[in-house]
Amino acid sequence: MTGPETLPPLLLAYVGDAVYELYVRCKLVSSGAKPLRRLHRETVRHVGAAGQSEALRLLLPHLTEQEAAMVRYGRNSKSRVPKSVSMSAYRQATGLETLFGYLYLKGDLPRIVTLLELINPEEEQK
């Protein structure tokens, strides 16, 4: 069987997006009860391309060479960029998602937790 590094980057990003969004949702819910509308708004702020691009900026200094290579693999993939976001932010977000998809399919859950704890989404200020 081949490893996750042989999968196309957009497939890794597809899985990584789910991993990242589940983390953000759980983190926001654990910070206390809030109306669902507010939880959704905060989640979207973190899991949208701009939020993921910022998360990647925080993680870059902590990545191994292989992890950085996976980010570049995802960031350089060819896909349509939505009009609502800059190409740069979208590419960075795809790199982040690719990294988390790769780590998840590799089975490296402890590393995922370590990296996610470095991001630590904060509750939106009123």
TACOR-V191279 format. One record per residue. RES is the residue in one small letter. SS is DSSP state (helix for helix, strand for strand, loop for the rest). BURIAL is 1 if it has 9 or more other C-alpha atoms within 8 Angstrom, else 0. D_CENTER is the distance of its C-alpha to the mean C-alpha in Angstrom with 1 decimal. Layout:
res: (RES,RES)
ss: (SS,SS)
burial: (BURIAL,BURIAL)
d_center: (D_CENTER,D_CENTER)
//
This chain:
res: (m,t,g,p,e,t,l,p,p,l,l,l,a,y,v,g,d,a,v,y,e,l,y,v,r,c,k,l,v,s,s,g,a,k,p,l,r,r,l,h,r,e,t,v,r,h,v,g,a,a,g,q,s,e,a,l,r,l,l,l,p,h,l,t,e,q,e,a,a,m,v,r,y,g,r,n,s,k,s,r,v,p,k,s,v,s,m,s,a,y,r,q,a,t,g,l,e,t,l,f,g,y,l,y,l,k,g,d,l,p,r,i,v,t,l,l,e,l,i,n,p,e,e,e,q,k)
ss: (loop,loop,loop,helix,helix,helix,loop,loop,helix,helix,helix,helix,helix,helix,helix,helix,helix,helix,helix,helix,helix,helix,helix,helix,helix,helix,helix,helix,helix,helix,loop,loop,loop,loop,loop,helix,helix,helix,helix,helix,helix,helix,helix,helix,helix,helix,helix,loop,helix,helix,helix,helix,helix,helix,helix,helix,helix,helix,helix,helix,helix,helix,loop,loop,helix,helix,helix,helix,helix,helix,helix,helix,helix,helix,helix,loop,loop,loop,loop,loop,loop,loop,loop,loop,loop,loop,helix,helix,helix,helix,helix,helix,helix,helix,helix,helix,helix,helix,helix,helix,helix,helix,helix,helix,helix,helix,loop,loop,helix,helix,helix,helix,helix,helix,helix,helix,helix,helix,helix,loop,loop,loop,loop,loop,loop,loop)
burial: (0,0,0,1,0,0,0,0,1,1,1,1,1,1,1,1,1,0,1,1,1,0,1,1,1,0,1,1,1,0,0,0,0,0,0,0,0,0,1,0,0,1,1,0,1,1,1,1,1,1,1,1,1,0,1,1,0,1,1,0,0,0,1,0,0,0,1,1,0,1,1,1,1,1,1,0,1,0,0,0,0,0,0,0,1,0,0,0,1,1,1,1,1,1,1,1,1,1,1,1,1,1,1,1,0,0,0,1,0,0,0,1,0,0,1,1,0,0,1,0,0,0,0,0,0,0)
d_center: (25.8,23.4,20.1,16.6,16.8,19.4,17.3,16.6,13.2,12.7,13.5,10.9,8.2,10.1,9.8,6.2,5.6,8.4,7.4,4.7,7.4,10.1,9.4,9.4,12.4,14.2,13.9,15.4,18.0,19.0,19.9,22.7,24.0,23.2,24.2,21.8,21.8,20.6,17.8,16.7,16.9,15.0,12.1,12.2,12.3,9.0,7.0,9.2,8.9,10.8,8.8,5.5,8.3,9.9,7.3,7.5,11.2,11.6,10.3,12.3,15.6,14.7,13.6,16.3,17.8,16.5,12.9,13.5,15.3,12.4,10.3,13.7,14.2,11.3,12.0,15.6,15.5,17.7,16.7,18.0,16.5,17.1,19.9,18.2,15.8,16.6,16.2,14.9,12.0,11.3,11.5,9.4,6.4,7.7,7.9,4.5,4.2,7.7,7.6,6.2,8.6,11.2,11.3,11.6,14.2,15.9,16.3,15.1,14.2,15.7,13.5,10.3,12.1,13.3,10.1,8.8,12.3,12.2,9.8,12.0,11.6,15.3,17.4,18.3,21.8,24.6)
//
